[in-house]
Amino acid sequence: MKTIVSSKGQIVLPAELRHADRIEPGQEFDVERLDRGDYRLVRRAAPPNEGVVDWLLSCPQKGFFVPVDSESTDTL
């Protein structure tokens, strides 16, 4: 595949690659220079809890989590 460096120095990943690898806007990458003219682009791992708050807020059923009665551990 072919891409072009913009006047701002930006490189666009072709849509086919973005869709295949589920690359979303804002994801971070590391660029490593291997040799003159050879580079490697590696997607950074997302923090382990990234998106968890949005996922919880999108819960379709409000009030899903309810407190449960439990016994005290003092009697054990």
Rosetta constraint file for C-alpha pairs under 8 A:
AtomPair CA 1 CA 14 HARMONIC 7.53 0.50
AtomPair CA 2 CA 14 HARMONIC 7.86 0.50
AtomPair CA 3 CA 11 HARMONIC 6.86 0.50
AtomPair CA 3 CA 12 HARMONIC 6.35 0.50
AtomPair CA 3 CA 13 HARMONIC 6.99 0.50
AtomPair CA 3 CA 14 HARMONIC 7.04 0.50
AtomPair CA 4 CA 11 HARMONIC 6.14 0.50
AtomPair CA 4 CA 12 HARMONIC 7.12 0.50
AtomPair CA 5 CA 9 HARMONIC 5.56 0.50
AtomPair CA 5 CA 10 HARMONIC 5.42 0.50
AtomPair CA 5 CA 11 HARMONIC 4.84 0.50
AtomPair CA 5 CA 12 HARMONIC 7.54 0.50
AtomPair CA 6 CA 10 HARMONIC 5.14 0.50
AtomPair CA 6 CA 11 HARMONIC 6.50 0.50
AtomPair CA 13 CA 17 HARMONIC 6.67 0.50
AtomPair CA 13 CA 18 HARMONIC 6.61 0.50
AtomPair CA 14 CA 18 HARMONIC 6.48 0.50
AtomPair CA 15 CA 19 HARMONIC 6.03 0.50
AtomPair CA 16 CA 20 HARMONIC 6.13 0.50
AtomPair CA 17 CA 21 HARMONIC 6.07 0.50
AtomPair CA 18 CA 22 HARMONIC 5.62 0.50
AtomPair CA 18 CA 23 HARMONIC 4.75 0.50
AtomPair CA 18 CA 24 HARMONIC 7.40 0.50
AtomPair CA 19 CA 23 HARMONIC 6.51 0.50
AtomPair CA 23 CA 27 HARMONIC 6.94 0.50
AtomPair CA 27 CA 43 HARMONIC 7.50 0.50
AtomPair CA 27 CA 44 HARMONIC 7.64 0.50
AtomPair CA 28 CA 43 HARMONIC 6.09 0.50
AtomPair CA 28 CA 44 HARMONIC 5.60 0.50
AtomPair CA 29 CA 41 HARMONIC 6.40 0.50
AtomPair CA 29 CA 42 HARMONIC 5.33 0.50
AtomPair CA 29 CA 43 HARMONIC 4.23 0.50
AtomPair CA 29 CA 44 HARMONIC 5.17 0.50
AtomPair CA 30 CA 41 HARMONIC 5.77 0.50
AtomPair CA 30 CA 42 HARMONIC 5.18 0.50
AtomPair CA 30 CA 43 HARMONIC 6.34 0.50
AtomPair CA 30 CA 44 HARMONIC 6.58 0.50
AtomPair CA 31 CA 39 HARMONIC 6.77 0.50
AtomPair CA 31 CA 40 HARMONIC 5.71 0.50
AtomPair CA 31 CA 41 HARMONIC 4.74 0.50
AtomPair CA 31 CA 42 HARMONIC 6.56 0.50
AtomPair CA 32 CA 39 HARMONIC 5.58 0.50
AtomPair CA 32 CA 40 HARMONIC 5.12 0.50
AtomPair CA 32 CA 41 HARMONIC 6.54 0.50
AtomPair CA 33 CA 37 HARMONIC 7.97 0.50
AtomPair CA 33 CA 38 HARMONIC 6.26 0.50
AtomPair CA 33 CA 39 HARMONIC 4.58 0.50
AtomPair CA 33 CA 40 HARMONIC 6.52 0.50
AtomPair CA 34 CA 38 HARMONIC 5.42 0.50
AtomPair CA 34 CA 39 HARMONIC 5.31 0.50
AtomPair CA 34 CA 40 HARMONIC 6.87 0.50
AtomPair CA 35 CA 39 HARMONIC 7.02 0.50
AtomPair CA 46 CA 50 HARMONIC 6.47 0.50
AtomPair CA 51 CA 55 HARMONIC 6.12 0.50
AtomPair CA 52 CA 56 HARMONIC 6.16 0.50
AtomPair CA 53 CA 57 HARMONIC 6.11 0.50
AtomPair CA 54 CA 58 HARMONIC 6.16 0.50
AtomPair CA 55 CA 59 HARMONIC 6.84 0.50
AtomPair CA 72 CA 76 HARMONIC 7.97 0.50
